[in-house]
Amino acid sequence: MNHCSVLATLMDFCLRRFLAFLLIGGVLARRNGDASFDRNYDITWGNDHVLSIDEGRQIQLSLDNSSGAGFGSKLSFGSGFIHMRIKLPGKDSAGVVTAFYLTSHSNNHDELDFEFLGNREGEPITLQTNVFADGQGNREQRMYLWFDPAADFHSYKILWNQYQIVVFKNHTNSGVSYPSQPMQIEASLWDGDSWATDGGQTKTNWSHAPFQTHFQGFDVNGCSVQDSDIQPCYSTNYWWNTQKYWTLDSTQQRAYENVRKKYLTYDYCSDRPRYPTPPPECPQ
């Protein structure tokens, strides 16, 4: 496998040792099913800005200056291989945020974020990731994407088990919180022009509205839970909990390092004005 094909099949963008995993058509993938939206998800807000296509196998969220929209899974999960196929708004999408994330909806919440930050036409879209554990976040990293996420659907995936959220390592023995609460899968489209593009300097051009994001792949490979106890979800009866998925192999690690070197634009671990002493999960 050559360098380009490695990058195309495995984009494991992580927050150094502490971030969620983005996998584009990756080697860990199973074929996405074609379950209808209503089987596993509900609309959570902006009902009149949601369109069901192809008998529910595709959902379109729209954003205009009156509202955006969002949806969430009916169940909460304690581990899994979570995926969604997404096609972002095209052309001039500055200020527009498409989010795909897991969240616990608790006071000291856990959350794993993918936020796609729109840009002027011809300028690269930024992927921002973040992790919250026990209510503490501020672990942002940002990268440019080397493909056009608005030209077609791309698969974005998170592998989550008790050892890692692929490269979000479990370092609770060092005092670093690790997501351990049941989380729902959510997605949304909303106006973030106060911060999303050029730090909020580039505003949303509403003459291009409505902005539209499309979603597919509503099957869920996850361990659902009915209460706060996710220990049963760590069973090796679930394939994503088996030893093969406790860490990256050498090929995946090299691909990760190549992506960081070429496309990373911000790393909270390297932000000394913000963190004069690096957080404990960062290289010291």
C-alpha positions in Angstrom: 0.0 0.0 0.0 1.6 3.3 -1.0 1.6 6.5 1.0 -1.4 8.1 -0.7 -3.6 5.0 -0.3 -2.7 4.7 3.4 -3.8 8.3 3.9 -6.9 7.8 1.9 -7.9 4.7 3.8 -6.9 5.8 7.3 -7.2 9.3 8.6 -6.7 8.8 12.3 -6.7 12.4 13.3 -6.3 12.6 17.1 -5.7 15.0 19.9 -2.2 13.7 20.3 -2.9 10.9 22.9 -6.2 12.4 23.8 -8.7 12.7 21.0 -11.4 11.1 18.9 -10.7 9.1 15.8 -11.7 10.0 12.3 -11.6 7.2 9.8 -12.3 7.7 6.1 -13.2 4.4 4.5 -10.8 2.8 6.9 -9.3 -0.6 7.5 -11.4 -1.0 10.6 -14.7 -0.4 8.7 -17.5 -2.8 8.2 -19.9 -2.1 5.3 -22.5 0.5 6.3 -26.0 -0.8 6.1 -29.0 1.0 4.7 -31.2 1.2 7.7 -33.9 3.9 7.5 -33.4 7.0 9.7 -36.5 6.3 11.9 -35.2 2.9 13.1 -32.4 4.4 15.2 -32.8 8.2 15.2 -35.3 11.0 16.0 -35.3 14.7 15.0 -34.4 16.7 18.0 -34.9 20.3 16.8 -35.7 22.3 13.6 -38.3 19.8 12.4 -39.3 22.1 9.5 -35.6 22.2 8.3 -35.3 18.4 7.9 -36.1 16.5 4.7 -36.2 12.7 4.4 -35.0 11.3 1.1 -35.0 7.8 -0.4 -37.5 6.4 2.1 -35.4 7.6 5.1 -32.1 6.3 3.9 -30.8 9.9 3.5 -31.6 12.9 5.7 -31.0 16.5 4.7 -30.6 19.3 7.3 -31.0 22.9 6.2 -29.8 26.1 7.7 -31.2 29.6 7.0 -31.3 32.8 9.1 -34.3 31.5 11.0 -33.1 28.0 12.1 -30.8 25.1 11.6 -31.7 21.5 12.6 -30.4 18.4 14.4 -31.1 14.8 15.2 -30.1 12.2 17.8 -30.1 8.5 18.4 -33.0 6.9 20.3 -30.6 4.9 22.4 -27.5 5.7 24.4 -24.3 3.6 24.1 -21.4 2.5 26.2 -19.0 1.4 23.5 -19.0 0.8 19.8 -17.9 1.6 16.2 -20.0 4.7 15.5 -20.2 5.9 11.9 -22.0 8.4 9.6 -21.7 9.2 6.0 -21.8 13.0 5.5 -21.8 15.4 2.6 -21.2 19.0 3.7 -22.7 22.2 2.2 -20.9 23.3 -0.9 -19.7 26.7 -2.3 -19.6 29.6 0.2 -20.2 28.0 3.6 -18.3 30.4 5.8 -19.7 30.5 9.4 -21.7 27.3 8.9 -21.0 24.4 11.3 -21.9 20.8 10.7 -21.4 18.7 13.8 -21.3 14.9 14.3 -20.7 13.9 17.9 -21.5 11.7 21.0 -22.7 13.3 24.2 -23.9 12.1 27.6 -26.4 15.0 28.4 -25.3 14.9 32.1 -24.1 17.6 34.4 -20.4 16.7 34.1 -20.8 15.4 30.6 -18.7 13.3 28.3 -18.6 14.3 24.6 -16.6 13.5 21.5 -16.9 16.1 18.8 -16.3 16.4 15.0 -17.2 19.9 13.9 -16.8 20.9 10.3 -16.2 24.6 10.0 -17.3 26.1 6.6 -15.3 28.6 4.6 -15.4 30.8 1.6 -15.7 29.0 -1.8 -12.3 27.7 -2.8 -10.9 27.8 0.7 -10.4 24.6 2.7 -12.9 23.4 5.2 -11.5 22.9 8.7 -12.3 19.9 10.9 -12.2 20.7 14.6 -12.2 17.9 17.2 -12.7 18.0 20.9 -13.1 15.7 23.8 -15.0 16.3 27.1 -14.6 13.9 30.0 -16.3 14.5 33.3 -17.3 18.0 32.1 -13.8 19.1 31.1 -13.1 19.8 27.5 -10.8 22.5 25.9 -8.9 19.8 24.0 -9.4 21.2 20.5 -7.3 20.3 17.4 -8.0 21.6 13.9 -6.9 20.3 10.6 -7.5 21.0 6.9 -9.0 18.1 4.9 -7.1 17.0 1.8 -10.3 16.0 0.0 -13.5 18.0 -0.7 -16.0 17.0 1.9 -18.8 18.8 0.0 -18.3 17.0 -3.3 -19.6 13.7 -2.2 -20.4 11.6 0.9 -17.5 10.5 3.1 -17.5 8.2 6.1 -16.6 9.5 9.5 -16.1 6.9 12.3 -15.3 6.6 15.9 -14.1 3.4 17.6 -14.7 3.6 21.3 -13.8 0.9 23.9 -12.5 0.9 27.4 -8.8 1.2 26.3 -9.0 4.0 23.8 -11.2 6.0 21.6 -8.7 4.8 19.2 -6.0 7.2 20.1 -7.8 8.9 22.9 -5.9 6.8 25.5 -7.4 5.8 28.8 -5.0 7.4 31.3 -7.2 7.5 34.4 -4.3 6.0 36.3 -2.5 9.3 35.7 -5.5 11.4 36.8 -6.8 12.1 33.3 -10.5 11.7 33.0 -11.8 9.3 30.3 -15.3 9.2 28.8 -17.2 6.6 30.8 -20.8 7.7 30.6 -23.5 6.4 28.2 -23.6 8.7 25.2 -26.1 9.4 22.4 -25.1 9.9 18.8 -26.1 13.4 17.5 -25.7 15.5 14.4 -26.6 19.1 13.7 -26.3 22.0 11.3 -26.1 25.5 12.8 -24.8 29.1 12.5 -21.4 29.5 14.1 -20.2 32.7 12.4 -19.2 34.3 15.8 -16.2 31.9 15.9 -16.1 29.2 13.2 -14.3 30.9 10.2 -11.2 33.0 10.8 -12.0 33.3 14.4 -15.4 34.9 13.6 -14.0 37.5 11.3 -15.6 35.9 8.2 -19.4 35.9 8.6 -22.2 33.8 7.1 -23.4 35.0 3.7 -27.1 34.4 4.0 -27.6 35.1 0.3 -26.3 31.5 -0.2 -28.9 30.0 2.2 -30.3 27.5 2.6 -27.2 25.6 3.5 -27.7 21.9 3.3 -25.9 18.9 4.9 -26.8 15.4 3.9 -26.4 12.3 6.1 -26.5 8.5 5.3 -25.6 5.3 7.1 -28.1 5.0 10.0 -27.1 1.6 11.2 -25.4 1.6 14.6 -22.7 -0.8 15.7 -22.9 -0.1 19.4 -23.6 -1.5 22.8 -26.8 0.1 24.0 -27.5 0.7 27.7 -30.6 1.5 29.7 -28.8 3.0 32.7 -25.5 4.6 33.7 -23.6 1.3 34.0 -21.6 0.7 30.9 -19.4 -2.1 32.2 -21.3 -4.8 30.2 -20.4 -2.8 27.1 -16.7 -3.7 27.7 -17.3 -7.4 26.9 -15.1 -8.9 24.3 -18.2 -10.4 22.8 -18.3 -7.1 20.9 -15.6 -7.1 18.2 -14.5 -3.5 18.8 -13.4 -4.5 22.4 -11.1 -7.4 21.3 -7.3 -6.9 21.7 -6.8 -6.0 18.1 -8.5 -2.7 18.8 -6.7 -1.8 22.0 -4.1 0.3 20.2 -3.0 1.4 16.7 -0.7 -0.9 14.8 2.5 0.4 13.2 0.9 1.2 9.8 -1.9 3.1 11.4 0.5 5.0 13.7 2.6 6.1 10.7 -0.5 7.2 8.8 -1.5 9.2 11.8 1.9 10.9 12.1 1.8 11.8 8.4 -1.6 13.4 8.7 -0.5 15.5 11.6 2.6 16.6 9.9 0.8 17.6 6.7 -2.6 18.9 7.7 -2.7 19.9 11.4 -3.2 23.6 11.9 -3.8 23.8 15.7 -3.0 21.6 18.6 -4.1 22.5 22.2 -1.0 20.6 23.5 1.3 23.2 21.7 -0.6 26.3 22.7 1.7 27.7 25.4 -0.1 31.0 25.9 -3.2 29.0 26.7 -1.4 26.2 28.6 2.0 27.3 29.9 2.2 23.9 31.5 0.9 21.3 29.0 -2.1 19.2 30.2 -1.0 15.9 31.6 -2.1 13.8 28.6 0.2 15.9 26.3 3.9 15.4 25.6 5.8 17.1 28.4 
